[in-house]
């Protein structure tokens, strides 16, 4: 899908058409909770659920989060962006240097460094899920689980229950978050 509309003027036809395509994509690919979806505007940062009309208004008036180019909160499948080697999938490439530079530009370099976003994401992309695990990092696991959550419309409560269970199943000392709130802080350190 062509995402060049994200950088177009918000008053252009190209931008408005892109917003409409995004909203249709979200409605098609993820079940809204009470007809509400995560809002990808520059103020909500995919941290607040809104109805489609309010999302449209936010994105048209305030702007679409420029670093949000893989729509995991709206049902886009991560597998198409990862390199697959046997049964191993690596998702840490989603936070490559280029993506980090986009995030820095979107929120401002000073704010980015003050909140330690880069260090936090980099650390989580290098932290093994558990000792001896070579397939998943803390970040790649949370990304994949949130992708499944978004595609299937799981509630935050059911997601927390799943994380608690997985944490108990995994070996002692694993780094998996045990709540929706803690897992989301890994992905959205600016929005929580």
Buried (B, 14 or more C-beta within 10 A) or exposed (E): EEBEBBEBEBEEEEBBEBBEBBBEBBBEBBEBEEEBBBBBBBEBBBBBBBBBEBBBBBBBEBBBBBBBBBBBBBBBBBEEBBEEEEEEBBBBEBBEEEBBEBBBEBBEEEEBEEEEBBEBBBBBBEBBBBEEBEBBBBBBBBBBBBBBBBBEEBEBEEBBBBBBEBBEEBEEEBBBBBBBEBBBBBBBBEBE
